[in-house]
Structure formats: structure tokens, C-alpha cells
Amino acid sequence: MTQTLTGATADTLSTPKIAVVGAGVAGSTIALRLAELGIDTTLIERGPSLVNGPPFCHLHAGGNLYREISDQQCLTLLQQSIDTVKVYPQSINIRPTLLAVPKSDRSEPQDLLTRLEKLRAHYQALVDQDASNEVLGKPADYFRFYERSEIEFLAQRELPEHAQCDEDWLVAFAKQTNLDTLKFPLVMVQEYGLSAFRWAAIANLAIERLDACQLKTNTSVVDIRPCDSSKRWQVCTQPTATPDSNTLEVAEYDYVVNACGFKSGELDDMVEAKRQRMVEFKASFVTYWPECQGLWPEVVFHGERGTPQGMAQLTPYPGGYFQLHGMTQAITLFKDGLVTSCEQSSQPKLAPHFLQKIDGEWPEQLVHERTEGNIAHIAQFIPNFITAKTASKPLFGAQQIPGEDPDLRAADVSFGRQGYARAEIVKASSALATADAILKDLLDSGIVQSQLAKQHLHDHYFPVTQQCQSEEVTAQAEQFARDRQYPDALARVFQD
């Protein structure tokens, strides 16, 4: 039995029917955006639960992990991240990120300064425009440089139990890191953690409470075609576990959103909406460091992607657990893991062994080899981290990248045919921008004529979603982590 809180209620006599195919970060956010406005939305997911796609762990509030992307992409990611914090506050792990340039790298820390100043100025402008945008701390404190002498001074402090200021997050780093491997200054920036399990929990809790959203899990879309006598779409589905012609269901919708992630090309092929895209298989690795002491920021050691000295990323969770990325071919990246679509199909074809991994079939030896390689990659800079252990199978998935630029990070939506939209996010924080663009298209096309939708086109109306409480989010997120065979710690935040 669904429960409606203060959200709008669907009018079944006049409200158009929208289908969102795929309940990942983008699909679940789009469904919530529409259902909160009383728009009759059906969310269709082939898996058993929400937000179970490629891993994410970081709020890209400025895109500072990616030196290769344009300033405009960074500014876009900053705006999108601020919106994400405001709508999904319970998914945010509030702690800073420390950027370090190894001595082996060709760049210099000061190379980051011009972009950081642009981002800080833009953040200040957004806060001046609307005080509620101040969700990343004071704009003046958006970033700060630390010289070696300051880090060495912090290393003499006692380890704080709780963070009262940014420096408290640096004490453990200062004590454990081989500073001789790094160039100075270091940069601290207010890019926070982002929990996939907590996002999934929020989406699940809110959708259960919205009468305007019908969730169909374990359901595959096997065909989509235009209806003969109208502008509507006929969507044919069947249970994922029992692909039998006797279990087919057919329903008509006024608008279809393709939010299928790396499988978006399959729907494009069904509706004959050609699209150039790439798909990249990636993994990050979950470790437990029994000797961990103190509070850790996220730490990013910059490097050239795809080389043996690719970026090393250490993402902390409570209790000594860390999620690791090593942007080398031996760790996070995979040989032939980046594929592109072709003239015959909009769906890039991953090799079968990648699809087997996506279905959860990871050879145990490979898990340990890549995790231990990642631990060693981090231990170049934090020597004692070599004692960390494999904590679970990797977090993994295939990420779609629209177009032909593999460095693209800020993307949201495209429209292939009338009444058909594609969610094409690369980063989780772009999901809200996708939902906004789809709502605008629904209004511009006249498919949706709701006054409430028109009223909230330019602001984020999520009353039910934002009523989710920390305790219930944690409980649901921990259950999702256990169901997916990951440590509960990945569902927790430091402020709990």
C-alpha cells in the first residue's frame, strides 16, 4: 500500500503516462522529479532494486579530479553538485578532498590555481544569487593551498576524534604520507563524498510513498514501438527471470525516457533513434585497513590516465574502510574496456567477459590481484597502507559516454524522436539536470500541462524525497549493501 506525504497526487483521468526505463541514478531521479509533481510515472528496472549501476563515490563539485576537462564542464559540475546536495542531503558524506601532485607527474600544483579561482568566484556568485546554494561551506573556503611546512606542523598534533575544522581532516594524512613523494603545495577542496547506497535508499523510500510512481523491478523491456493511431508508445515488458512469451505485458505511454545506462543503445535500436556513444567498463576496489587511525579526507594523487602512474584515489568510509581507484590498465581500467557504437547499432558491444563481470561473475583471483595492485598503488604515497586487505568484491559497472569524446564528464540528455528522451549522464551529480530537461520537454511539447509542473520547472520540488530521515536512510542503505554483498560501512557517513 503506497503512502503519499505532501507530494502531488496523480489525476488518472487527465495525467499523461510516462515510462522511465532503467532505475539507476538518472532513471530514479527523473521518476522522482515527475512523480513529485503528480505526473503518472512508471519506473521499469530489469534488476531487483534501484541505483545499482556503475560505482560512484564522489560529489564532483568542480570536477577537480579531472585536469583534462574544460573549465566549462567544471563549472557545470559545480552547479549540478550544489543542486544534488540540496535534493539528496542524506546521501552526502561531508568531508573535504585533498589533491596532491606526485613528483613523478609532469604538472605543477599551481597549474590548478586559475581554474580553482574561477570555481570559487562562480560558487560565490551562486550564493549571492540564492543563499540556499551555500552547501559546500563558505565560498571563500572553497579551496586552500597547504605548504609542506604546514603539513609537517599538523603531523605533530594529536589525532582528533571529530572534525571541528578542515585541518582536523589532515592530521592522519600528515602523519602517514611520505611527503618526499609529493610536490607542494597541496590543495584542499570542498568536494564531498557521495554514497550510492544512500542514494538508492532515498529513492526507494520516496518512491514507495508517491502514489504517482509505479515501480516495476525484475522487469525487462523487450520491445518499444509507436502506436499506429496516436503519438503514444507501446512498451512490451516481461519478467527478467522468466523470459516467456506467455508473460508479456503491453502498455501504452505518452512519453518514454531511456535511462538504461550502458544498455541505452538497445532501446535506441528498438525505436530506430540512431546515436553515437561509447561504453567503458570500470571497477573500483573495496578495502579494509585494520591499522587505520584518525580521520581521512578523500585523497587524490594526480597522474596520467592509462599509464602505470595513473591517478590514485583513496575514498574513506567510517570504520577503516576505503574505496580505491587506480586509473591504470592493471587496476580500474581494462584492456579493450572502452568500446564504441557502429553504423549498424547504437549499442556498443562489450566483450563477453565484461558482461559476465557485470552479472556478478568475478574470478576470485582477479579480485585479489587488482585489489592488491590498487593497495600497492596507494602505498607508493602512504606506505603503511600496504597492510590493507580486500574487503569484498569490487564495485563495478559500464559507464556510457555520449558522443565521441572519452574525456566528457558533464552531460545530461538528448532527444532522439518526438516523445522519446535519453538520459546520458556520466556523473551522478548530472542526474537532476537531466530530469529538468525532460520536464521542460514535456511542458514544451504539451504532453504535460500541469500548473504545478509549470510552477516548479525552474526549481527542484521534492517534498517527499526531502522528508527522508537519516536513520531510515542508513537502515535501508545498509540493507542494500548487504543484499549486494558489500560492507555496511559503505552505506554510512561520518556525520552519523
Disulfide bonds with the S-S distance in Angstrom:
none
